[in-house]
Amino acid sequence: MTRPGPRISPALAGAVDLSALKQRPAPSGEGASGATPGGVEVTEANLEAEVLVRSTEVPVVVLLWSPRSDASIQLGDALGALAAADGSRWAFATINVDTTPRVAQMFGVQAVPTVVALAAGRPISSFEGMQPPDQLRRWIDSLLDAVAGKLGGPGGEAPEDEVDPRVEQARSLLDAGDFDGALAAYQAILDAEPNHDEATGAVRQIAFLQRATTHPQNAVALADAAPDDIEAAFAAADVEVLQQQIAPAFARLTALVKRTAGDDRTRVRTRLIELFELFDPADPEVIAGRRNLANALY
C-alpha cells in the first residue's frame, strides 16, 4: 500500500477488498474512569467491518484513546459532537488502547490521543493530541473535500459488481475474526485461480498477521543480542513491521543477507521479499528496500 498518512499494519491496510462484509454494531463499554467517547467502539471482532469496510462508503475517523487521558475524553466528545452534526457524511470510531492493545498496535499508535482518518481502507490523515474545535472542523471538512465523489456512500458511487460467493464466504469468516477459516477460504480461491488479486493479498496479509502476533514482545531485543540468528531476525522483522518500523525491518534482513551465504542467504532473501509484497510496490520504503537488497546481493 501507499501510505500518505500514518502507517497501519499491512494486515489491515486495505489490500483486501472487504466492501461486501456485513456491518454490525460494536458493543459499547466504559473505561476505567467511567467516561467513554461517542462513536462505534472498535474491537478485534468488528475492526474489518466498522473501520475498513465502512471506510469504502464514507471517511472513518478513528480515535485511539485511553480513559486515563483527560485529553482523550475531551477530544472524543468534540469529535462525537461533530459526527452528530454532520450526520452520515463520515463515521466516528474509537479504540481504547488499554482494553484492545493488539488493535492499537496494528495502528502503530505512539501516544494518546491519536486520530487517524481512513478512506477506501487506507489512512489519509492523522494527528496527535487535542485540537481546538475550529481546527477540528477544518480538518474534517478537508477530509470530506478530499474524498468527495470517490467513495460508495453519500455523494459517491456505489460498487456495482456482484460478489463471488466464495469471496463473500471468506470475507464473512474474516469479519467474524476466524483467521484460520478465512485463510483456508482464500487459499482455496487462490488454488483455483492463482491470479486472483484479493485472494493473493488476503493470504499474504492474514498469514503475516497470524505469524507476527505469535512472537514474543522482546523479539527485537533477542535478535539484537544474536545478530546472526536467522529465526530471531525473522521474528524481530515481523514485530518491527507490525509496529510500523518498516525501514528498520527491511534493514535488519538486508544486513543479514550480507552476512549469509548459500541456503541461508536464500532463506533471508525470500523472507525479505515476502515482507516487500505486503506493501504497494510504489511505496518509497519498498523501492528503497529492493534497491538495498540488490546492492547486498550484487
KOLVEXTOR-939057 format. One record per residue (C-alpha): y, z, x; residue number from 1; residue in one letter. Coordinates in Angstrom, 3 decimals. Layout:
<rs>
<r v="Y" w="Z" u="X" k="NUM" r="a"/>
...
</rs>
This chain:
<rs>
<r v="0.000" w="0.000" u="0.000" k="1" r="m"/>
<r v="3.603" w="-0.363" u="0.990" k="2" r="t"/>
<r v="5.378" w="2.980" u="0.803" k="3" r="r"/>
<r v="9.082" w="2.613" u="0.048" k="4" r="p"/>
<r v="9.462" w="6.334" u="-0.523" k="5" r="g"/>
<r v="7.312" w="9.383" u="0.155" k="6" r="p"/>
<r v="3.730" w="8.859" u="1.106" k="7" r="r"/>
<r v="0.910" w="9.576" u="-1.255" k="8" r="i"/>
<r v="-2.691" w="9.817" u="-0.300" k="9" r="s"/>
<r v="-4.196" w="6.349" u="-0.077" k="10" r="p"/>
<r v="-6.842" w="7.505" u="-2.502" k="11" r="a"/>
<r v="-4.130" w="7.897" u="-5.112" k="12" r="l"/>
<r v="-1.674" w="5.209" u="-4.226" k="13" r="a"/>
<r v="-2.269" w="2.594" u="-6.887" k="14" r="g"/>
<r v="-4.653" w="0.255" u="-5.079" k="15" r="a"/>
<r v="-6.962" w="0.703" u="-8.063" k="16" r="v"/>
<r v="-5.681" w="-0.771" u="-11.318" k="17" r="d"/>
<r v="-6.110" w="2.084" u="-13.765" k="18" r="l"/>
<r v="-3.916" w="0.756" u="-16.556" k="19" r="s"/>
<r v="-6.631" w="0.874" u="-19.201" k="20" r="a"/>
<r v="-7.599" w="4.504" u="-18.760" k="21" r="l"/>
<r v="-7.057" w="6.599" u="-21.840" k="22" r="k"/>
<r v="-4.306" w="9.147" u="-21.523" k="23" r="q"/>
<r v="-4.858" w="12.700" u="-22.635" k="24" r="r"/>
<r v="-2.533" w="15.683" u="-22.602" k="25" r="p"/>
<r v="-2.967" w="18.242" u="-19.868" k="26" r="a"/>
<r v="-3.365" w="21.883" u="-20.752" k="27" r="p"/>
<r v="-0.212" w="23.857" u="-20.128" k="28" r="s"/>
<r v="-0.174" w="27.126" u="-18.270" k="29" r="g"/>
<r v="2.181" w="29.666" u="-16.823" k="30" r="e"/>
<r v="2.808" w="30.534" u="-13.221" k="31" r="g"/>
<r v="2.820" w="33.979" u="-11.747" k="32" r="a"/>
<r v="6.394" w="34.578" u="-12.861" k="33" r="s"/>
<r v="5.663" w="33.564" u="-16.463" k="34" r="g"/>
<r v="8.110" w="30.646" u="-16.221" k="35" r="a"/>
<r v="6.757" w="27.123" u="-16.457" k="36" r="t"/>
<r v="8.782" w="23.898" u="-16.218" k="37" r="p"/>
<r v="8.520" w="21.448" u="-19.076" k="38" r="g"/>
<r v="6.663" w="18.169" u="-18.851" k="39" r="g"/>
<r v="2.962" w="17.445" u="-18.526" k="40" r="v"/>
<r v="1.126" w="19.827" u="-16.222" k="41" r="e"/>
<r v="-0.918" w="17.748" u="-13.780" k="42" r="v"/>
<r v="-4.403" w="18.798" u="-12.695" k="43" r="t"/>
<r v="-7.146" w="17.062" u="-10.750" k="44" r="e"/>
<r v="-8.726" w="16.058" u="-14.061" k="45" r="a"/>
<r v="-5.704" w="14.275" u="-15.514" k="46" r="n"/>
<r v="-3.887" w="13.064" u="-12.391" k="47" r="l"/>
<r v="-5.059" w="9.478" u="-12.816" k="48" r="e"/>
<r v="-4.125" w="9.246" u="-16.492" k="49" r="a"/>
<r v="-0.906" w="11.246" u="-16.584" k="50" r="e"/>
<r v="0.624" w="10.020" u="-13.327" k="51" r="v"/>
<r v="-0.852" w="6.757" u="-12.011" k="52" r="l"/>
<r v="-1.754" w="5.148" u="-15.321" k="53" r="v"/>
<r v="1.322" w="6.412" u="-17.124" k="54" r="r"/>
<r v="3.492" w="5.002" u="-14.321" k="55" r="s"/>
<r v="2.313" w="1.482" u="-15.191" k="56" r="t"/>
<r v="4.134" w="1.918" u="-18.510" k="57" r="e"/>
<r v="7.252" w="3.929" u="-17.617" k="58" r="v"/>
<r v="8.501" w="5.652" u="-14.454" k="59" r="p"/>
<r v="6.888" w="9.050" u="-13.900" k="60" r="v"/>
<r v="8.945" w="11.783" u="-12.251" k="61" r="v"/>
<r v="6.673" w="14.401" u="-10.669" k="62" r="v"/>
<r v="7.986" w="17.850" u="-9.775" k="63" r="l"/>
<r v="5.935" w="19.728" u="-7.178" k="64" r="l"/>
<r v="6.883" w="23.337" u="-7.752" k="65" r="w"/>
<r v="5.913" w="26.989" u="-7.351" k="66" r="s"/>
<r v="6.594" w="29.899" u="-9.716" k="67" r="p"/>
<r v="7.620" w="31.810" u="-6.583" k="68" r="r"/>
<r v="10.612" w="29.480" u="-6.175" k="69" r="s"/>
<r v="13.638" w="30.004" u="-8.418" k="70" r="d"/>
<r v="14.969" w="26.608" u="-7.355" k="71" r="a"/>
<r v="11.719" w="25.020" u="-8.563" k="72" r="s"/>
<r v="12.114" w="26.563" u="-12.012" k="73" r="i"/>
<r v="15.787" w="25.596" u="-12.246" k="74" r="q"/>
<r v="15.047" w="22.027" u="-11.221" k="75" r="l"/>
<r v="12.174" w="21.859" u="-13.711" k="76" r="g"/>
<r v="14.481" w="22.984" u="-16.502" k="77" r="d"/>
<r v="17.093" w="20.395" u="-15.547" k="78" r="a"/>
<r v="14.587" w="17.534" u="-15.338" k="79" r="l"/>
<r v="12.925" w="18.632" u="-18.575" k="80" r="g"/>
<r v="16.275" w="18.500" u="-20.359" k="81" r="a"/>
<r v="16.961" w="15.010" u="-19.027" k="82" r="l"/>
<r v="13.492" w="13.822" u="-20.049" k="83" r="a"/>
<r v="14.001" w="15.164" u="-23.562" k="84" r="a"/>
<r v="17.385" w="13.460" u="-23.805" k="85" r="a"/>
<r v="16.027" w="10.116" u="-22.611" k="86" r="d"/>
<r v="13.085" w="10.039" u="-24.995" k="87" r="g"/>
<r v="10.247" w="7.772" u="-23.882" k="88" r="s"/>
<r v="12.161" w="5.885" u="-21.196" k="89" r="r"/>
<r v="10.419" w="7.906" u="-18.457" k="90" r="w"/>
<r v="7.813" w="10.645" u="-18.196" k="91" r="a"/>
<r v="8.125" w="14.067" u="-16.613" k="92" r="f"/>
<r v="5.111" w="15.720" u="-14.964" k="93" r="a"/>
<r v="4.711" w="18.889" u="-12.915" k="94" r="t"/>
<r v="2.286" w="20.032" u="-10.220" k="95" r="i"/>
<r v="2.007" w="23.733" u="-9.457" k="96" r="n"/>
<r v="1.305" w="23.803" u="-5.718" k="97" r="v"/>
<r v="-0.141" w="27.320" u="-5.981" k="98" r="d"/>
<r v="-2.761" w="26.586" u="-8.638" k="99" r="t"/>
<r v="-3.533" w="22.953" u="-7.733" k="100" r="t"/>
<r v="-3.176" w="22.831" u="-3.929" k="101" r="p"/>
<r v="-5.509" w="19.847" u="-3.481" k="102" r="r"/>
<r v="-3.360" w="17.695" u="-5.755" k="103" r="v"/>
<r v="-0.222" w="18.845" u="-3.942" k="104" r="a"/>
<r v="-1.874" w="17.967" u="-0.634" k="105" r="q"/>
<r v="-2.501" w="14.434" u="-1.874" k="106" r="m"/>
<r v="1.256" w="14.058" u="-2.310" k="107" r="f"/>
<r v="1.880" w="15.297" u="1.226" k="108" r="g"/>
<r v="4.358" w="17.892" u="-0.030" k="109" r="v"/>
<r v="6.092" w="19.847" u="2.730" k="110" r="q"/>
<r v="8.400" w="22.076" u="0.676" k="111" r="a"/>
<r v="9.106" w="23.117" u="-2.896" k="112" r="v"/>
<r v="10.657" w="21.919" u="-4.974" k="113" r="p"/>
<r v="9.900" w="18.300" u="-4.157" k="114" r="t"/>
<r v="10.347" w="15.463" u="-6.650" k="115" r="v"/>
<r v="8.500" w="12.157" u="-6.392" k="116" r="v"/>
<r v="9.099" w="9.195" u="-8.705" k="117" r="a"/>
<r v="6.342" w="6.632" u="-9.244" k="118" r="l"/>
<r v="6.226" w="3.238" u="-10.908" k="119" r="a"/>
<r v="3.179" w="0.977" u="-11.185" k="120" r="a"/>
<r v="1.149" w="3.617" u="-9.346" k="121" r="g"/>
<r v="3.429" w="3.606" u="-6.302" k="122" r="r"/>
<r v="6.094" w="6.030" u="-5.052" k="123" r="p"/>
<r v="9.573" w="4.556" u="-5.291" k="124" r="i"/>
<r v="11.857" w="7.501" u="-4.530" k="125" r="s"/>
<r v="11.835" w="11.215" u="-3.727" k="126" r="s"/>
<r v="13.934" w="14.196" u="-2.745" k="127" r="f"/>
<r v="13.538" w="17.872" u="-1.822" k="128" r="e"/>
<r v="15.466" w="20.853" u="-3.142" k="129" r="g"/>
<r v="17.726" w="21.472" u="-6.095" k="130" r="m"/>
<r v="20.265" w="18.806" u="-7.040" k="131" r="q"/>
<r v="23.372" w="19.100" u="-9.265" k="132" r="p"/>
<r v="22.877" w="17.810" u="-12.830" k="133" r="p"/>
<r v="25.233" w="14.863" u="-12.331" k="134" r="d"/>
<r v="23.285" w="13.729" u="-9.252" k="135" r="q"/>
<r v="20.003" w="14.077" u="-11.134" k="136" r="l"/>
<r v="21.427" w="11.937" u="-13.914" k="137" r="r"/>
<r v="22.476" w="9.225" u="-11.466" k="138" r="r"/>
<r v="19.098" w="9.385" u="-9.722" k="139" r="w"/>
<r v="17.208" w="8.941" u="-12.988" k="140" r="i"/>
<r v="19.485" w="6.077" u="-14.012" k="141" r="d"/>
<r v="18.855" w="4.341" u="-10.684" k="142" r="s"/>
<r v="15.097" w="4.634" u="-11.242" k="143" r="l"/>
<r v="15.373" w="3.114" u="-14.698" k="144" r="l"/>
<r v="17.529" w="0.263" u="-13.382" k="145" r="d"/>
<r v="15.075" w="-0.418" u="-10.543" k="146" r="a"/>
<r v="12.070" w="-0.877" u="-12.858" k="147" r="v"/>
<r v="13.803" w="-2.426" u="-15.867" k="148" r="a"/>
<r v="11.552" w="-5.128" u="-17.351" k="149" r="g"/>
<r v="8.852" w="-4.624" u="-14.712" k="150" r="k"/>
<r v="6.515" w="-2.151" u="-16.445" k="151" r="l"/>
<r v="4.482" w="-2.188" u="-19.644" k="152" r="g"/>
<r v="6.486" w="0.449" u="-21.520" k="153" r="g"/>
<r v="9.761" w="0.132" u="-23.494" k="154" r="p"/>
<r v="11.625" w="-2.888" u="-22.199" k="155" r="g"/>
<r v="8.679" w="-4.091" u="-20.129" k="156" r="g"/>
<r v="5.819" w="-6.481" u="-20.605" k="157" r="e"/>
<r v="2.514" w="-5.003" u="-21.703" k="158" r="a"/>
<r v="-0.571" w="-6.311" u="-19.917" k="159" r="p"/>
<r v="-2.419" w="-8.929" u="-21.914" k="160" r="e"/>
<r v="-5.747" w="-9.207" u="-20.095" k="161" r="d"/>
<r v="-8.770" w="-7.622" u="-21.695" k="162" r="e"/>
<r v="-10.508" w="-5.074" u="-19.537" k="163" r="v"/>
<r v="-14.004" w="-5.808" u="-18.267" k="164" r="d"/>
<r v="-16.332" w="-3.227" u="-19.919" k="165" r="p"/>
<r v="-17.815" w="-2.400" u="-16.518" k="166" r="r"/>
<r v="-14.367" w="-1.708" u="-15.137" k="167" r="v"/>
<r v="-13.429" w="0.313" u="-18.205" k="168" r="e"/>
<r v="-16.509" w="2.486" u="-17.720" k="169" r="q"/>
<r v="-15.714" w="3.027" u="-14.033" k="170" r="a"/>
<r v="-12.120" w="3.931" u="-14.856" k="171" r="r"/>
<r v="-13.266" w="6.364" u="-17.517" k="172" r="s"/>
<r v="-15.521" w="8.121" u="-15.030" k="173" r="l"/>
<r v="-12.657" w="8.316" u="-12.552" k="174" r="l"/>
<r v="-10.351" w="9.648" u="-15.252" k="175" r="d"/>
<r v="-12.907" w="12.364" u="-16.017" k="176" r="a"/>
<r v="-12.974" w="13.400" u="-12.363" k="177" r="g"/>
<r v="-16.534" w="12.157" u="-11.850" k="178" r="d"/>
<r v="-16.014" w="10.640" u="-8.399" k="179" r="f"/>
<r v="-19.730" w="10.137" u="-7.778" k="180" r="d"/>
<r v="-20.194" w="8.328" u="-11.070" k="181" r="g"/>
<r v="-17.044" w="6.245" u="-10.621" k="182" r="a"/>
<r v="-18.060" w="5.294" u="-7.098" k="183" r="l"/>
<r v="-21.504" w="4.200" u="-8.297" k="184" r="a"/>
<r v="-19.997" w="2.203" u="-11.173" k="185" r="a"/>
<r v="-17.500" w="0.425" u="-8.946" k="186" r="y"/>
<r v="-20.179" w="-0.212" u="-6.330" k="187" r="q"/>
<r v="-22.359" w="-1.862" u="-8.979" k="188" r="a"/>
<r v="-19.476" w="-4.190" u="-9.819" k="189" r="i"/>
<r v="-18.972" w="-4.929" u="-6.150" k="190" r="l"/>
<r v="-22.665" w="-5.659" u="-5.649" k="191" r="d"/>
<r v="-22.466" w="-8.261" u="-8.413" k="192" r="a"/>
<r v="-19.031" w="-9.591" u="-7.414" k="193" r="e"/>
<r v="-18.343" w="-8.993" u="-3.710" k="194" r="p"/>
<r v="-14.751" w="-10.247" u="-4.026" k="195" r="n"/>
<r v="-13.766" w="-8.050" u="-6.986" k="196" r="h"/>
<r v="-10.347" w="-6.690" u="-5.956" k="197" r="d"/>
<r v="-10.266" w="-3.495" u="-7.991" k="198" r="e"/>
<r v="-13.824" w="-2.508" u="-7.145" k="199" r="a"/>
<r v="-13.187" w="-3.132" u="-3.449" k="200" r="t"/>
<r v="-10.122" w="-0.911" u="-3.407" k="201" r="g"/>
<r v="-11.728" w="1.761" u="-5.563" k="202" r="a"/>
<r v="-14.867" w="2.051" u="-3.456" k="203" r="v"/>
<r v="-12.821" w="2.409" u="-0.275" k="204" r="r"/>
<r v="-10.439" w="4.958" u="-1.681" k="205" r="q"/>
<r v="-12.915" w="7.119" u="-3.579" k="206" r="i"/>
<r v="-15.283" w="7.181" u="-0.615" k="207" r="a"/>
<r v="-12.420" w="8.182" u="1.657" k="208" r="f"/>
<r v="-11.258" w="10.941" u="-0.674" k="209" r="l"/>
<r v="-14.769" w="12.344" u="-1.022" k="210" r="q"/>
<r v="-15.232" w="12.376" u="2.732" k="211" r="r"/>
<r v="-11.787" w="13.630" u="3.686" k="212" r="a"/>
<r v="-11.795" w="16.590" u="1.314" k="213" r="t"/>
<r v="-15.013" w="17.984" u="2.833" k="214" r="t"/>
<r v="-13.609" w="18.502" u="6.319" k="215" r="h"/>
<r v="-12.562" w="21.991" u="7.490" k="216" r="p"/>
<r v="-8.878" w="22.834" u="7.343" k="217" r="q"/>
<r v="-8.779" w="23.273" u="11.111" k="218" r="n"/>
<r v="-10.284" w="19.832" u="11.780" k="219" r="a"/>
<r v="-7.240" w="18.706" u="13.740" k="220" r="v"/>
<r v="-7.308" w="21.759" u="15.990" k="221" r="a"/>
<r v="-11.034" w="21.330" u="16.587" k="222" r="l"/>
<r v="-10.535" w="17.707" u="17.601" k="223" r="a"/>
<r v="-7.621" w="18.562" u="19.855" k="224" r="d"/>
<r v="-9.841" w="21.090" u="21.623" k="225" r="a"/>
<r v="-12.591" w="18.494" u="22.136" k="226" r="a"/>
<r v="-10.792" w="15.156" u="22.537" k="227" r="p"/>
<r v="-13.952" w="13.198" u="23.380" k="228" r="d"/>
<r v="-15.964" w="14.442" u="20.388" k="229" r="d"/>
<r v="-16.173" w="11.366" u="18.168" k="230" r="i"/>
<r v="-17.215" w="13.161" u="14.976" k="231" r="e"/>
<r v="-14.442" w="15.713" u="15.433" k="232" r="a"/>
<r v="-11.936" w="12.897" u="15.937" k="233" r="a"/>
<r v="-13.153" w="11.172" u="12.768" k="234" r="f"/>
<r v="-12.717" w="14.365" u="10.756" k="235" r="a"/>
<r v="-9.259" w="15.021" u="12.201" k="236" r="a"/>
<r v="-8.093" w="11.466" u="11.482" k="237" r="a"/>
<r v="-9.280" w="11.762" u="7.878" k="238" r="d"/>
<r v="-7.401" w="15.011" u="7.417" k="239" r="v"/>
<r v="-4.278" w="13.561" u="9.002" k="240" r="e"/>
<r v="-4.361" w="10.563" u="6.659" k="241" r="v"/>
<r v="-4.891" w="12.869" u="3.689" k="242" r="l"/>
<r v="-1.875" w="14.891" u="4.830" k="243" r="q"/>
<r v="0.155" w="11.680" u="5.215" k="244" r="q"/>
<r v="0.203" w="11.875" u="9.019" k="245" r="q"/>
<r v="-0.700" w="8.211" u="9.201" k="246" r="i"/>
<r v="0.592" w="7.259" u="12.649" k="247" r="a"/>
<r v="-0.997" w="10.292" u="14.376" k="248" r="p"/>
<r v="-4.348" w="9.491" u="12.743" k="249" r="a"/>
<r v="-4.212" w="5.895" u="13.978" k="250" r="f"/>
<r v="-3.055" w="7.014" u="17.434" k="251" r="a"/>
<r v="-5.890" w="9.551" u="17.712" k="252" r="r"/>
<r v="-8.588" w="6.946" u="17.152" k="253" r="l"/>
<r v="-6.827" w="4.300" u="19.221" k="254" r="t"/>
<r v="-6.746" w="6.689" u="22.174" k="255" r="a"/>
<r v="-10.448" w="7.341" u="21.662" k="256" r="l"/>
<r v="-11.146" w="3.606" u="21.700" k="257" r="v"/>
<r v="-9.627" w="3.511" u="25.175" k="258" r="k"/>
<r v="-11.894" w="6.318" u="26.389" k="259" r="r"/>
<r v="-15.171" w="4.989" u="24.980" k="260" r="t"/>
<r v="-17.418" w="2.034" u="25.600" k="261" r="a"/>
<r v="-20.388" w="0.237" u="24.088" k="262" r="g"/>
<r v="-21.693" w="1.517" u="20.760" k="263" r="d"/>
<r v="-19.337" w="4.487" u="20.754" k="264" r="d"/>
<r v="-16.325" w="2.214" u="21.086" k="265" r="r"/>
<r v="-17.659" w="0.054" u="18.239" k="266" r="t"/>
<r v="-18.046" w="3.120" u="16.006" k="267" r="r"/>
<r v="-14.500" w="4.286" u="16.661" k="268" r="v"/>
<r v="-13.018" w="0.809" u="16.217" k="269" r="r"/>
<r v="-14.902" w="0.368" u="12.939" k="270" r="t"/>
<r v="-13.655" w="3.680" u="11.559" k="271" r="r"/>
<r v="-10.091" w="2.880" u="12.555" k="272" r="l"/>
<r v="-10.265" w="-0.482" u="10.783" k="273" r="i"/>
<r v="-11.611" w="1.295" u="7.690" k="274" r="e"/>
<r v="-8.520" w="3.507" u="7.699" k="275" r="l"/>
<r v="-6.273" w="0.462" u="8.061" k="276" r="f"/>
<r v="-7.897" w="-1.052" u="4.988" k="277" r="e"/>
<r v="-6.827" w="1.878" u="2.810" k="278" r="l"/>
<r v="-3.274" w="0.532" u="3.008" k="279" r="f"/>
<r v="-1.345" w="-2.623" u="2.294" k="280" r="d"/>
<r v="-1.767" w="-4.991" u="5.281" k="281" r="p"/>
<r v="2.018" w="-5.360" u="5.366" k="282" r="a"/>
<r v="2.552" w="-1.631" u="5.828" k="283" r="d"/>
<r v="4.552" w="-1.238" u="9.085" k="284" r="p"/>
<r v="2.257" w="1.504" u="10.353" k="285" r="e"/>
<r v="-0.802" w="-0.644" u="9.735" k="286" r="v"/>
<r v="0.813" w="-3.538" u="11.582" k="287" r="i"/>
<r v="1.671" w="-1.246" u="14.492" k="288" r="a"/>
<r v="-1.780" w="0.316" u="14.385" k="289" r="g"/>
<r v="-3.544" w="-3.036" u="14.555" k="290" r="r"/>
<r v="-1.328" w="-4.121" u="17.437" k="291" r="r"/>
<r v="-2.073" w="-0.910" u="19.332" k="292" r="n"/>
<r v="-5.787" w="-1.318" u="18.695" k="293" r="l"/>
<r v="-5.692" w="-4.873" u="20.039" k="294" r="a"/>
<r v="-3.931" w="-3.626" u="23.168" k="295" r="n"/>
<r v="-6.541" w="-0.887" u="23.587" k="296" r="a"/>
<r v="-9.384" w="-3.354" u="23.304" k="297" r="l"/>
<r v="-7.954" w="-6.063" u="25.498" k="298" r="y"/>
</rs>
